Amino acid sequence: MRDRIEKECNGIIQDIVQRRGLEKRFLNLLLSYNTTLPAIYTLVKTHKVPPGVDIVSKKLEELKVRPIVSCTGSPTEKLASLATRIITPLLEFIPCHLRNIHQYLEKLRELAPTDLQGLKFYSADVCALFTNVNVERSIEHVIELANEHWSEIETFGLEQVDLHQVLEVVLRNSYFTFNKRLYQQIYEAFIGSSVSPPCAMITVYKLERESIYIDPFHLNSPVRHLYCRYVDDSGSLARN
């Protein structure tokens, strides 16, 4: 499996370099050899362990854990990194996107006290974002947003069709190992790929763009004063 994916990734970047007349050093940077398949491990969610309870004393099945897939050194790592470098700047064109907590605090400081009278802050979380993002539609949404801002971002000589091809091979080859056995994530965006977060965030924006930003109900509600989102956590204002 590793050899097949490695060959596919190398073939794609070779085709792109030849088709776009890119420099050979660009090709050399992205070719992959002697790779290893991604591996999954888990981290205990220590914040969900009741105060005063010793983790060691609990049974494994009682612990809440977060699955982590490490794609370092994997066949798709370099292509994923290229795609991530191209599409991450697109997040700056999403009005509600937050880079960090400091940006959120700045937005709060800009709110007039009169706009906040009688309102409450609330937050909402997207449940299992990556595994609820359809890969095919997500790629379409990324390409759609990229088309709107292609001249404003660094594309490294690629065209939209090339980006589409790279995203396909990276997100479709969602294989990983655990205890020396091979598995595939069959549901939606690959949680271990570096390109999955920006793809997922752009997909959520597609939903927001077709609701919050055009729906008269939202445009006339407290949401118009504040709506922000950091990856899968959003926050706004409501009367109750």
C-alpha positions in Angstrom: 0.0 0.0 0.0 2.8 2.4 0.9 4.6 1.9 -2.4 1.3 2.3 -4.4 0.5 5.7 -2.7 4.1 6.9 -2.9 4.2 6.1 -6.6 0.8 7.9 -7.2 1.9 11.0 -5.3 5.3 11.2 -7.2 3.5 10.6 -10.5 1.1 13.5 -9.8 3.8 16.0 -8.9 5.9 14.9 -11.9 3.0 15.5 -14.2 2.2 18.9 -12.7 5.8 20.1 -12.9 6.1 19.0 -16.5 2.7 20.4 -17.5 3.3 23.8 -15.9 7.0 24.1 -16.8 8.1 24.4 -13.2 11.7 24.2 -12.0 13.3 20.8 -11.3 14.2 21.9 -7.7 10.4 22.2 -7.1 10.0 18.6 -8.2 12.9 17.5 -6.0 11.4 19.1 -2.9 8.1 17.2 -3.4 9.2 13.8 -4.4 8.8 11.2 -1.6 11.0 8.1 -1.0 11.3 5.6 1.8 8.1 6.8 3.4 6.0 5.1 6.1 2.3 4.9 6.4 0.6 7.1 9.0 0.1 5.6 12.5 -2.7 6.3 15.0 -2.4 6.7 18.7 -4.5 8.2 21.4 -4.1 11.0 24.0 -6.2 10.9 27.2 -8.5 13.8 27.7 -7.2 14.6 31.2 -9.7 17.6 31.5 -12.5 15.0 31.5 -11.2 13.0 34.4 -13.1 14.0 37.6 -11.0 16.0 40.1 -9.2 13.9 42.6 -9.4 10.7 40.5 -6.1 9.0 39.7 -6.0 8.2 36.0 -3.9 5.1 36.7 -6.7 3.6 38.7 -9.2 3.8 35.9 -9.8 1.1 33.4 -8.8 1.9 29.8 -12.4 1.7 28.5 -13.4 4.3 31.1 -11.0 6.9 29.8 -12.0 9.5 27.2 -9.3 9.7 24.6 -8.6 11.8 21.4 -7.3 9.8 18.4 -4.2 11.3 16.8 -3.0 10.2 13.3 0.6 11.1 12.7 1.3 11.6 9.0 4.9 12.7 9.5 7.1 10.9 6.8 4.0 9.5 5.1 3.6 9.2 1.3 1.1 12.1 1.1 2.9 14.4 3.6 4.7 16.6 1.0 1.7 17.0 -1.3 -0.5 17.8 1.7 2.0 20.4 2.8 1.9 22.0 -0.6 -1.9 22.1 -0.7 -2.0 23.5 2.8 0.4 26.3 1.9 -1.9 27.3 -1.0 -5.3 27.2 0.7 -4.6 28.3 4.2 -4.3 32.0 3.1 -7.9 31.6 1.8 -9.0 31.6 5.5 -8.2 35.3 5.6 -11.1 35.9 3.2 -13.6 34.3 5.6 -15.2 37.2 7.6 -15.8 35.1 10.8 -12.4 33.3 10.8 -10.4 33.7 14.0 -6.6 33.1 13.9 -6.3 33.2 17.7 -7.8 34.4 21.0 -6.2 37.8 20.6 -8.1 38.5 17.4 -11.4 37.6 19.2 -10.6 40.0 22.0 -10.0 42.8 19.5 -13.4 42.1 18.0 -15.0 42.3 21.4 -13.4 45.6 22.2 -14.8 47.0 18.9 -18.4 46.3 20.1 -20.4 49.3 21.3 -21.9 48.8 24.8 -25.2 49.9 23.4 -25.1 46.9 21.0 -24.7 44.5 23.9 -27.7 45.7 26.0 -30.0 42.8 26.8 -27.9 40.3 25.0 -26.0 37.2 26.1 -22.9 35.6 24.6 -23.1 32.0 23.5 -20.8 29.4 21.9 -21.5 26.4 19.7 -19.4 23.5 18.6 -19.5 21.5 15.4 -19.7 17.9 16.4 -16.9 15.7 15.0 -16.1 18.3 12.3 -13.6 16.3 10.2 -15.6 13.1 10.0 -18.7 15.1 9.1 -17.1 16.9 6.2 -17.8 15.2 2.8 -14.5 15.0 0.9 -15.9 15.6 -2.6 -18.0 18.6 -1.6 -15.2 20.0 0.6 -12.8 20.0 -2.4 -15.5 21.7 -4.5 -15.9 24.4 -1.9 -12.1 24.9 -1.6 -11.7 25.2 -5.4 -14.7 27.6 -5.5 -13.2 29.9 -2.9 -9.7 29.6 -4.5 -11.2 30.6 -7.9 -12.4 33.9 -6.3 -9.0 34.8 -4.9 -6.5 32.9 -7.1 -4.6 36.0 -8.0 -4.3 37.1 -4.4 -2.6 33.9 -3.0 0.7 32.2 -3.6 0.0 29.2 -5.9 3.6 28.1 -6.6 2.8 27.9 -10.3 -0.1 25.5 -10.0 -3.6 26.0 -11.5 -6.9 25.2 -9.9 -7.1 21.8 -11.7 -3.7 20.9 -10.2 -4.9 21.8 -6.7 -8.0 19.7 -7.2 -5.9 16.7 -8.2 -3.5 17.1 -5.2 -6.4 17.4 -2.8 -8.0 14.3 -4.2 -5.0 12.1 -3.8 -4.2 13.4 -0.3 -7.7 13.1 1.2 -8.6 9.9 -0.5 -5.6 7.9 0.6 -6.7 7.9 4.3 -4.7 4.8 5.3 -3.1 4.4 8.7 -1.6 1.6 10.9 -2.4 0.4 14.4 -0.7 -2.5 16.1 0.9 -3.5 12.8 -2.5 -3.7 11.0 -3.6 -1.5 8.1 -6.8 0.5 8.3 -8.5 3.2 6.3 -10.6 6.1 7.5 -13.7 5.7 5.3 -15.7 8.6 6.7 -14.9 12.0 5.3 -11.8 14.2 5.8 -8.7 12.4 7.0 -8.0 13.5 10.5 -4.2 13.1 10.2 -3.7 15.3 7.1 -2.4 18.8 7.5 -4.8 19.9 4.7 -7.9 18.7 6.4 -8.3 21.6 8.9 -8.4 24.4 6.2 -10.6 22.3 4.0 -13.1 21.7 6.9 -13.1 25.4 7.9 -13.8 26.5 4.3 -16.6 23.9 4.1 -18.2 25.3 7.2 -17.9 28.8 5.8 -19.8 27.6 2.7 -22.7 26.8 5.0 -22.4 30.1 6.8 -22.2 32.0 3.5 -25.5 30.5 2.4 -27.3 31.1 5.7 -26.0 33.6 8.2 -24.7 36.1 5.7 -27.8 36.2 3.5 -30.8 35.1 5.7 -32.9 38.1 6.7 -33.6 36.5 10.1 -29.8 36.5 10.9 -29.2 39.9 9.3 -31.8 41.4 11.7 -30.7 39.4 14.8 -27.9 40.1 17.3 -25.7 37.8 15.1 -25.1 40.8 12.9 -23.1 42.5 15.7 -20.8 39.5 16.3 -20.2 36.1 14.7 -16.8 34.5 15.0 -15.4 31.0 14.5 -12.2 29.3 15.5 -12.0 26.1 13.5 -15.1 24.3 14.8 -16.0 26.6 17.7 -18.3 29.6 16.9 -19.5 32.4 19.1 -22.2 35.1 18.8 -24.9 37.0 20.6 -28.5 36.2 21.4 -31.4 37.7 23.3 -32.0 34.5 25.4 
